[in-house]
Amino acid sequence: MAIISKEAIVKGLLGILNEDQVITDEQVLKDSSLDRYRKYEQVFGVYTQPAPAAVIYVETAQQVSDVLKFCNANEINVVPRTGHSAIEGGLETALEDSIVMDGSRMNQFTVNEHNMQVTCGCGVPLQYLDDELRKMGYTTGHSPQSKPLAQMGGLVATRSIGQFSTLYGGIEDMIVGLEAVFPNGQICRIKNVPRRSVGPDIRHIICGNEGALCFITEVTVKIFRYMPENNRYIGYKLDDSQMKLGFECLREVMVAGYKPSFARLYDAADAQQHFSGWLEDDKAILIWMCEGPAAITEVMERAIREMMNAHPELEEVDAKLIEKWYGGLNWGFFFIDKEREEIYATKNIGITTEVSGCWDCIYDIYKTAVERLQAEVPDLTMIGGHSSHSYINGTNMYFCYYYNVVDCPPEEEINKYHNLVNRIICEQTLKYGGSISHHHGLGKARAHYVTEEYGSSYYMLKTLKQAFDPNGIMNMGTLIPLRK
C-alpha cells in the first residue's frame, strides 16, 4: 500500500510527466485494473480489483527512472504494461492506489541489416514491426497468436513464444540485448553481441520477469530472411484414441534433428475448432510446416513424410487444407470484440491453459488432466487441446476448454470455473514433473503454485525479488503471490 494519498500520487506524477501522460479517467482506470484473465467480469462490467490511482504513458527511459524513484520512495505499486494482451492476471492492480505504467508510446525501431538485428522501444507493436520487416525481406520469426495486439516489451517480460518456435525458438532465443529500469531508478543496458562468456547470462534476469523486477524499455532481437514462397505444408489425421502415437510422431521428427517452423498435434475436440469443415469429428490431426531456403524445406518435407508414412495408422490430408488453415491463425481487436459479444449472449466462455513436459510424461499430463476435468468441472461444454511447441526433449500441451456459466454472478465465475480448471491442470502437470506454464507466464493467476513449480530453486527467485525490489513496488502478486 502506498504511504501517500491518491491525490498526492497524481500530483507527484504531474511533477514528473506532462498532463497528457497522466490519465485519471474513471473508466480507463477500471479497465486498467485487470487483463483478459477476468474477461467474463469485463464482459458484464464488473470490476473486482482495486482501480489504479493513474495510468501513465512514459516516453523515455529517464521518465521511467524518475517515476520509479518516486514510487519507490512512496511505496507505490507499479504495474508495467505495453500491448495489454496478457491473460494470466499479470496486469491486475492487486493493491490500492497502484500505478499502471504504459510504455506503448516508446514505439521507435532501428533495423541493422548487416548484423541481422532490430532494436525496438518496448512499445513497438509486433505486427507492425514484422510487417515492415517483411517489406524488406526479413522477419522476426516471432508470431504468437496475440501478434496483432502484442508489443515488444510485454513479449520479453512474459517470456513469450511464437507459433514458429520449433524453428526460431522462443523470445529468449531471439534476444540480443536489452535496456531496463529497476525500482531504484537505475537504468541498465545489456549490450548487443552474439554471445558472451562473462558470468551468468543476465539477459534472463529481465526476460520473463513479468514486471516484478524491472521495467523493460528497449529490446534488440535477431531478424531472419523471409521466404514464404518456400513454405511446405504437411498434414496427417489419426484416430483420437491414438494421441500417444501423435506425441511419438512429434518426438521422432525432433530427435531426428529436423526443425519445421511448426509441428502440431490436435486432439479431436480441439481439431473441430479449426478443421471442422473437412475433418471427421473423431479424428486427431498432425500438421507441419517447413520454412526457410528451398533446399532445406524440400529435404525436410521429404524426410517428415518418410517418417510419417512408416505409421500405417496415419492418413495424409491435402496440404492445401493445412495452408488455408495457416492463413487465419492470429486474433486481434476484432476477434476480442466478437468474443465478448458471444460471451454476453450465451454465457459460454472459452479459455486456455498451457503447460510443458518431457516426452516421457506429456501424454500422462494430457490424459489424466482431461479425465479429471471431465469428471470434476461443472457445466463443461468442451475440453481438448493441442501440442504446438516441440523440442528435442519434450513439448507443450495447450488445453482448450469451454464452459457454461450457470447460476453464478460474474464476480464468482473465476473461482467456480476458471481457477478450478487451472488447479486441476497444474496439479496433474506437477504430479508428472512438467512445468505449469509454457509461455503465458505465471501472472497472478498461477503465482500461488510458484513454490511447487520451483522447488528448491525458489530460493533464487525470491532472492532476486528481495535484491532488486526490496520495497516491493514492482507488480506485486505477480510471480510471487501476495501474502495475506
C-alpha positions as CSV (number, residue, x, y, z in Angstrom):
1,M,0.0,0.0,0.0
2,A,1.2,3.5,-0.8
3,I,2.2,5.7,2.1
4,I,0.7,8.8,0.5
5,S,-2.8,9.6,-0.7
6,K,-4.2,9.0,-4.2
7,E,-4.3,12.8,-4.7
8,A,-0.6,13.1,-3.7
9,I,0.3,10.3,-6.1
10,V,-1.3,12.0,-9.0
11,K,0.3,15.4,-8.0
12,G,3.7,13.8,-7.8
13,L,3.3,12.2,-11.2
14,L,2.3,15.5,-12.8
15,G,5.5,16.9,-11.4
16,I,7.4,14.4,-13.5
17,L,5.3,13.9,-16.6
18,N,3.2,16.1,-18.9
19,E,-0.6,16.3,-18.2
20,D,-1.4,14.2,-21.3
21,Q,0.8,11.4,-19.9
22,V,-1.2,11.0,-16.7
23,I,-4.7,9.5,-17.1
24,T,-7.2,9.5,-14.3
25,D,-10.4,8.9,-16.2
26,E,-12.6,6.6,-14.1
27,Q,-13.5,4.1,-16.8
28,V,-9.9,3.9,-18.1
29,L,-8.8,3.2,-14.5
30,K,-11.4,0.4,-14.1
31,D,-10.5,-1.1,-17.5
32,S,-6.8,-1.0,-16.5
33,S,-7.3,-2.8,-13.2
34,L,-7.4,-6.2,-14.9
35,D,-6.5,-8.2,-18.0
36,R,-8.2,-10.9,-20.0
37,Y,-7.8,-13.4,-17.2
38,R,-11.0,-11.9,-15.9
39,K,-12.7,-11.5,-19.3
40,Y,-16.1,-12.7,-18.0
41,E,-16.1,-9.9,-15.5
42,Q,-15.1,-7.4,-18.2
43,V,-18.0,-8.5,-20.4
44,F,-20.5,-7.8,-17.7
45,G,-18.9,-4.6,-16.5
46,V,-17.9,-6.0,-13.1
47,Y,-14.5,-4.9,-11.6
48,T,-13.4,-6.8,-8.6
49,Q,-9.8,-5.5,-8.5
50,P,-8.9,-2.1,-7.0
51,A,-8.7,0.7,-9.6
52,P,-5.2,2.2,-10.0
53,A,-4.6,5.8,-9.0
54,A,-3.5,6.6,-12.5
55,V,-2.4,5.2,-15.9
56,I,0.7,6.9,-17.1
57,Y,2.3,6.8,-20.5
58,V,6.1,7.1,-20.3
59,E,8.1,8.1,-23.3
60,T,11.8,7.8,-22.3
61,A,13.9,5.6,-20.1
62,Q,14.7,8.7,-18.0
63,Q,11.0,9.2,-17.4
64,V,10.6,5.6,-16.3
65,S,13.6,6.1,-13.9
66,D,12.1,9.3,-12.4
67,V,8.7,7.7,-11.9
68,L,10.1,4.6,-10.3
69,K,12.3,6.6,-7.9
70,F,9.1,8.5,-6.9
71,C,7.2,5.2,-6.5
72,N,10.0,3.5,-4.6
73,A,10.2,6.4,-2.1
74,N,6.5,6.3,-1.5
75,E,5.9,2.5,-1.7
76,I,3.5,2.8,-4.7
77,N,2.8,-0.5,-6.6
78,V,3.7,-0.2,-10.3
79,V,2.2,-2.5,-12.9
80,P,4.2,-2.3,-16.2
81,R,2.2,-2.7,-19.4
82,T,2.6,-2.4,-23.2
83,G,0.2,-4.3,-25.5
84,H,-2.3,-5.2,-22.8
85,S,-2.8,-8.7,-24.3
86,A,-2.0,-10.6,-21.1
87,I,-4.3,-13.4,-20.0
88,E,-2.9,-14.7,-16.6
89,G,-3.7,-11.7,-14.4
90,G,-0.2,-10.2,-14.7
91,L,-1.7,-6.8,-15.4
92,E,-4.2,-6.8,-12.5
93,T,-3.7,-4.0,-10.0
94,A,-3.8,-6.1,-6.9
95,L,-3.1,-3.2,-4.4
96,E,-5.0,0.0,-3.8
97,D,-3.7,3.2,-5.5
98,S,-1.3,1.4,-7.9
99,I,0.1,3.0,-11.0
100,V,-0.2,1.3,-14.4
101,M,3.0,2.3,-16.3
102,D,2.3,2.0,-20.1
103,G,5.3,2.0,-22.5
104,S,3.3,1.9,-25.7
105,R,4.5,5.4,-26.8
106,M,8.1,4.1,-26.8
107,N,7.5,2.8,-30.3
108,Q,10.5,3.5,-32.5
109,F,12.8,0.9,-34.0
110,T,16.0,0.7,-36.0
111,V,17.0,-2.1,-38.3
112,N,20.6,-3.2,-38.7
113,E,20.6,-5.4,-41.8
114,H,24.3,-6.1,-41.7
115,N,24.1,-7.5,-38.2
116,M,20.7,-9.0,-38.8
117,Q,19.1,-7.4,-35.8
118,V,16.5,-4.8,-34.9
119,T,16.4,-2.5,-31.9
120,C,13.0,-1.6,-30.6
121,G,11.4,0.5,-28.0
122,C,9.2,-1.5,-25.6
123,G,6.0,-0.2,-27.2
124,V,6.8,-1.3,-30.8
125,P,3.8,-3.4,-31.9
126,L,5.0,-6.8,-33.1
127,Q,2.5,-6.9,-36.0
128,Y,3.7,-3.5,-37.3
129,L,7.3,-4.4,-36.8
130,D,7.1,-7.7,-38.7
131,D,5.0,-6.2,-41.5
132,E,7.7,-3.6,-42.0
133,L,10.5,-6.1,-41.8
134,R,8.8,-8.4,-44.4
135,K,8.7,-5.5,-46.9
136,M,12.5,-5.6,-46.6
137,G,12.6,-9.3,-47.0
138,Y,13.1,-10.1,-43.2
139,T,11.0,-11.4,-40.3
140,T,11.4,-11.6,-36.5
141,G,10.3,-15.2,-36.7
142,H,8.1,-14.4,-33.7
143,S,4.4,-14.9,-34.3
144,P,2.3,-15.5,-31.1
145,Q,-1.5,-15.7,-31.6
146,S,-1.6,-12.2,-29.9
147,K,0.6,-10.8,-32.6
148,P,-1.9,-8.1,-33.7
149,L,-2.0,-6.7,-30.1
150,A,1.3,-7.6,-28.5
151,Q,4.2,-5.1,-28.1
152,M,7.9,-5.9,-27.7
153,G,8.3,-5.1,-24.0
154,G,5.5,-7.3,-22.9
155,L,6.7,-10.2,-25.1
156,V,10.0,-10.2,-23.4
157,A,8.6,-9.6,-19.9
158,T,6.4,-12.7,-20.2
159,R,9.0,-14.9,-22.0
160,S,6.7,-15.2,-24.9
161,I,6.8,-17.8,-27.7
162,G,5.6,-17.7,-31.3
163,Q,3.8,-20.2,-33.4
164,F,7.0,-20.9,-35.4
165,S,9.1,-21.6,-32.3
166,T,10.2,-25.1,-33.4
167,L,12.4,-23.4,-35.9
168,Y,13.1,-19.9,-34.5
169,G,12.9,-20.6,-30.7
170,G,11.1,-18.5,-28.1
171,I,11.7,-14.8,-27.5
172,E,14.6,-15.7,-25.2
173,D,16.4,-17.3,-28.1
174,M,15.9,-14.1,-30.2
175,I,17.1,-11.5,-27.7
176,V,20.4,-9.9,-28.4
177,G,20.5,-7.1,-25.9
178,L,18.2,-5.2,-23.5
179,E,17.6,-2.0,-21.6
180,A,15.6,-2.0,-18.4
181,V,15.0,0.3,-15.4
182,F,15.0,-1.1,-11.8
183,P,12.9,0.2,-8.9
184,N,15.6,2.5,-7.6
185,G,15.7,4.2,-10.9
186,Q,18.9,2.5,-12.1
187,I,18.9,2.3,-15.9
188,C,20.8,-0.8,-17.1
189,R,21.8,-1.7,-20.6
190,I,23.0,-5.1,-21.8
191,K,25.0,-4.6,-24.9
192,N,24.3,-6.2,-28.3
193,V,26.7,-9.0,-29.0
194,P,26.1,-12.5,-30.5
195,R,27.3,-14.3,-27.3
196,R,29.3,-13.7,-24.1
197,S,31.1,-15.8,-21.5
198,V,31.5,-13.2,-18.7
199,G,29.4,-14.8,-16.0
200,P,25.7,-15.6,-15.8
201,D,23.5,-14.5,-18.8
202,I,21.9,-11.5,-17.1
203,R,19.5,-11.1,-20.0
204,H,17.5,-13.8,-18.3
205,I,17.0,-11.8,-15.1
206,I,15.0,-9.4,-17.3
207,C,13.4,-11.8,-19.8
208,G,10.4,-13.4,-18.1
209,N,10.4,-11.1,-15.0
210,E,6.7,-10.2,-15.8
211,G,7.2,-6.7,-14.5
212,A,8.0,-8.0,-11.0
213,L,11.7,-6.9,-11.1
214,C,12.0,-4.0,-13.6
215,F,10.5,-2.1,-16.5
216,I,11.8,-3.1,-19.9
217,T,12.4,0.0,-22.1
218,E,14.3,-1.3,-25.1
219,V,14.9,-4.7,-26.8
220,T,17.2,-5.8,-29.6
221,V,16.3,-9.1,-31.3
222,K,17.6,-11.1,-34.3
223,I,15.9,-11.0,-37.7
224,F,15.8,-13.7,-40.3
225,R,15.3,-14.0,-44.1
226,Y,11.6,-14.2,-45.0
227,M,11.0,-16.7,-47.8
228,P,7.3,-17.7,-47.7
229,E,7.5,-19.0,-51.3
230,N,9.4,-22.0,-49.9
231,N,6.8,-23.0,-47.3
232,R,5.8,-26.7,-47.4
233,Y,2.7,-27.9,-45.6
234,I,2.1,-31.5,-44.4
235,G,-0.9,-33.0,-42.5
236,Y,-2.0,-36.4,-41.3
237,K,-5.1,-37.5,-39.5
238,L,-5.3,-40.3,-36.9
239,D,-7.9,-41.7,-34.5
240,D,-8.4,-39.6,-31.4
241,S,-7.6,-42.7,-29.3
242,Q,-4.1,-42.6,-30.8
243,M,-2.9,-39.3,-29.2
244,K,0.0,-41.2,-27.7
245,L,1.2,-42.1,-31.2
246,G,0.7,-38.5,-32.2
247,F,3.1,-37.3,-29.5
248,E,5.6,-40.0,-30.5
249,C,5.4,-38.7,-34.1
250,L,6.4,-35.3,-32.9
251,R,9.2,-36.8,-30.9
252,E,10.5,-38.8,-33.9
253,V,10.9,-35.6,-36.0
254,M,12.5,-33.6,-33.3
255,V,15.1,-36.2,-32.2
256,A,15.9,-36.8,-35.9
257,G,17.2,-33.3,-35.9
258,Y,14.7,-31.6,-38.2
259,K,13.3,-28.2,-37.4
260,P,10.0,-27.4,-39.1
261,S,8.6,-24.0,-38.3
262,F,5.6,-25.6,-36.7
263,A,4.8,-29.1,-35.6
264,R,1.4,-29.5,-34.1
265,L,-0.9,-32.3,-32.7
266,Y,-4.6,-31.6,-32.1
267,D,-6.9,-34.0,-30.4
268,A,-10.3,-34.5,-31.9
269,A,-12.2,-32.0,-29.7
270,D,-9.7,-29.1,-30.4
271,A,-9.3,-30.1,-34.0
272,Q,-13.0,-29.4,-34.6
273,Q,-12.5,-25.8,-33.7
274,H,-10.1,-25.4,-36.6
275,F,-10.8,-28.1,-39.2
276,S,-14.5,-29.0,-38.8
277,G,-15.2,-28.2,-42.5
278,W,-13.5,-31.3,-43.7
279,L,-12.1,-33.4,-40.7
280,E,-14.2,-36.1,-39.1
281,D,-15.2,-35.3,-35.6
282,D,-13.4,-38.4,-34.1
283,K,-10.1,-37.6,-35.7
284,A,-7.0,-36.0,-34.3
285,I,-4.6,-34.3,-36.6
286,L,-0.8,-33.8,-37.0
287,I,0.3,-30.8,-39.0
288,W,3.7,-29.4,-40.1
289,M,5.2,-26.5,-42.0
290,C,8.7,-26.4,-43.3
291,E,10.1,-22.9,-43.7
292,G,13.4,-21.4,-45.0
293,P,15.6,-21.8,-48.0
294,A,14.1,-24.1,-50.7
295,A,17.0,-26.6,-50.5
296,I,16.2,-27.1,-46.8
297,T,12.4,-27.2,-46.9
298,E,12.4,-29.7,-49.8
299,V,14.6,-32.1,-47.8
300,M,12.7,-31.6,-44.6
301,E,9.4,-32.2,-46.2
302,R,10.6,-35.4,-47.8
303,A,12.1,-36.6,-44.5
304,I,8.9,-35.9,-42.5
305,R,6.7,-37.7,-45.0
306,E,9.0,-40.7,-44.9
307,M,8.9,-40.9,-41.1
308,M,5.1,-40.5,-41.0
309,N,4.5,-42.9,-43.8
310,A,6.1,-45.6,-41.7
311,H,3.0,-45.4,-39.5
312,P,0.0,-47.1,-41.2
313,E,-2.3,-45.6,-38.6
314,L,-1.8,-42.2,-40.2
315,E,-3.8,-40.9,-43.2
316,E,-2.3,-38.0,-45.2
317,V,-4.5,-35.0,-46.0
318,D,-4.3,-32.5,-48.8
319,A,-1.6,-30.0,-48.0
320,K,-3.8,-27.1,-49.3
321,L,-6.2,-27.6,-46.4
322,I,-3.3,-27.0,-44.0
323,E,-2.1,-24.0,-45.9
324,K,-5.7,-22.5,-45.8
325,W,-5.8,-23.0,-42.0
326,Y,-2.4,-21.4,-41.7
327,G,-3.8,-18.2,-43.2
328,G,-6.1,-17.5,-40.3
329,L,-4.0,-18.1,-37.2
330,N,-3.9,-14.8,-35.3
331,W,-6.6,-12.8,-33.5
332,G,-6.8,-9.1,-32.8
333,F,-9.3,-6.5,-31.5
334,F,-12.0,-7.7,-33.9
335,F,-11.8,-11.2,-32.5
336,I,-11.9,-9.9,-28.9
337,D,-14.9,-7.7,-29.6
338,K,-16.7,-10.6,-31.3
339,E,-15.8,-13.0,-28.4
340,R,-17.2,-10.5,-25.9
341,E,-20.5,-10.3,-27.8
342,E,-20.8,-14.1,-27.8
343,I,-20.0,-14.5,-24.1
344,Y,-22.6,-11.8,-23.2
345,A,-25.2,-13.5,-25.4
346,T,-24.5,-17.2,-24.5
347,K,-22.8,-17.1,-21.1
348,N,-20.4,-19.7,-22.6
349,I,-16.8,-18.9,-22.3
350,G,-13.6,-20.4,-23.8
351,I,-10.2,-20.2,-22.1
352,T,-6.8,-21.9,-22.4
353,T,-4.1,-23.2,-20.0
354,E,-0.7,-24.2,-21.4
355,V,1.9,-26.4,-19.8
356,S,5.0,-28.3,-20.8
357,G,6.7,-31.6,-20.2
358,C,9.3,-34.0,-21.4
359,W,8.4,-36.8,-23.8
360,D,8.1,-39.4,-21.1
361,C,5.3,-37.5,-19.2
362,I,3.5,-35.2,-21.6
363,Y,0.9,-37.8,-22.6
364,D,0.2,-38.7,-19.0
365,I,-0.3,-35.0,-18.2
366,Y,-2.7,-34.6,-21.1
367,K,-4.7,-37.8,-20.5
368,T,-5.1,-37.5,-16.7
369,A,-5.9,-33.8,-16.8
370,V,-8.6,-34.3,-19.4
371,E,-10.1,-37.2,-17.4
372,R,-10.2,-35.1,-14.2
373,L,-11.6,-32.0,-16.0
374,Q,-14.4,-34.1,-17.4
375,A,-15.2,-35.6,-14.0
376,E,-14.8,-32.5,-11.8
377,V,-15.7,-29.3,-13.6
378,P,-19.4,-28.4,-13.8
379,D,-21.1,-27.3,-17.0
380,L,-18.1,-28.1,-19.2
381,T,-19.1,-28.0,-22.9
382,M,-15.7,-28.7,-24.5
383,I,-12.3,-29.9,-23.3
384,G,-9.5,-30.7,-25.7
385,G,-6.0,-29.5,-26.6
386,H,-3.0,-29.4,-28.8
387,S,0.7,-29.5,-28.7
388,S,2.3,-26.6,-30.7
389,H,5.9,-26.1,-29.5
390,S,8.2,-29.0,-29.6
391,Y,11.9,-29.6,-28.6
392,I,14.4,-32.4,-28.8
393,N,13.4,-33.4,-25.2
394,G,9.7,-32.6,-25.0
395,T,6.8,-30.5,-26.0
396,N,4.0,-28.3,-24.6
397,M,0.3,-29.0,-24.1
398,Y,-2.2,-26.3,-24.7
399,F,-5.5,-27.2,-23.0
400,C,-8.6,-25.5,-24.6
401,Y,-11.9,-25.6,-22.8
402,Y,-15.4,-24.1,-22.8
403,Y,-18.0,-24.0,-20.1
404,N,-21.4,-22.5,-19.5
405,V,-21.7,-20.1,-16.6
406,V,-24.7,-21.3,-14.7
407,D,-26.4,-19.7,-11.6
408,C,-23.3,-17.7,-11.0
409,P,-22.8,-13.9,-10.8
410,P,-19.9,-12.6,-12.9
411,E,-17.6,-12.0,-9.9
412,E,-17.9,-15.6,-8.8
413,E,-17.2,-17.2,-12.2
414,I,-13.4,-17.0,-11.8
415,N,-13.4,-19.3,-8.7
416,K,-16.3,-21.6,-9.6
417,Y,-14.8,-22.5,-13.1
418,H,-11.6,-20.9,-14.3
419,N,-9.5,-21.4,-11.1
420,L,-10.8,-24.9,-10.7
421,V,-9.7,-25.8,-14.2
422,N,-6.3,-24.2,-13.7
423,R,-5.9,-26.1,-10.4
424,I,-6.6,-29.5,-11.9
425,I,-4.3,-28.9,-14.9
426,C,-1.5,-27.5,-12.6
427,E,-1.8,-30.4,-10.2
428,Q,-1.6,-33.1,-12.9
429,T,1.3,-31.3,-14.5
430,L,3.3,-31.0,-11.3
431,K,2.5,-34.6,-10.4
432,Y,4.2,-35.9,-13.6
433,G,7.1,-33.5,-13.5
434,G,6.1,-30.8,-16.0
435,S,6.0,-27.0,-15.9
436,I,2.7,-25.3,-15.1
437,S,3.3,-22.5,-17.7
438,H,5.0,-22.9,-21.0
439,H,4.6,-19.3,-22.3
440,H,1.8,-17.3,-20.8
441,G,3.6,-16.6,-17.6
442,L,2.6,-17.2,-14.0
443,G,0.9,-13.8,-13.7
444,K,-1.2,-13.6,-10.6
445,A,-3.4,-16.5,-11.7
446,R,-0.8,-19.2,-11.2
447,A,1.6,-17.4,-8.8
448,H,0.4,-19.4,-5.8
449,Y,1.9,-22.6,-7.4
450,V,5.3,-20.9,-7.6
451,T,7.0,-22.8,-4.7
452,E,5.8,-26.2,-6.1
453,E,6.9,-25.2,-9.6
454,Y,10.4,-24.0,-8.5
455,G,11.1,-26.4,-5.6
456,S,14.5,-25.8,-4.0
457,S,15.3,-23.2,-6.7
458,Y,12.6,-20.9,-5.4
459,Y,15.4,-19.5,-3.2
460,M,16.9,-18.0,-6.3
461,L,13.7,-16.3,-7.5
462,K,12.9,-15.0,-4.0
463,T,16.4,-13.6,-3.6
464,L,16.2,-11.8,-6.9
465,K,12.9,-10.1,-5.9
466,Q,14.3,-9.1,-2.5
467,A,17.5,-7.8,-4.0
468,F,16.1,-5.7,-6.9
469,D,12.8,-4.7,-5.3
470,P,13.3,-4.5,-1.5
471,N,10.4,-2.1,-1.1
472,G,8.0,-4.3,-3.0
473,I,6.7,-1.9,-5.6
474,M,7.0,-3.9,-8.8
475,N,3.8,-5.6,-9.9
476,M,3.1,-7.2,-6.5
477,G,1.3,-10.5,-6.6
478,T,2.8,-11.5,-10.0
479,L,5.4,-14.3,-9.9
480,I,5.4,-14.3,-6.1
481,P,1.9,-14.2,-4.6
482,L,0.7,-11.6,-2.1
483,R,0.8,-13.0,1.5
484,K,-2.5,-12.1,3.2
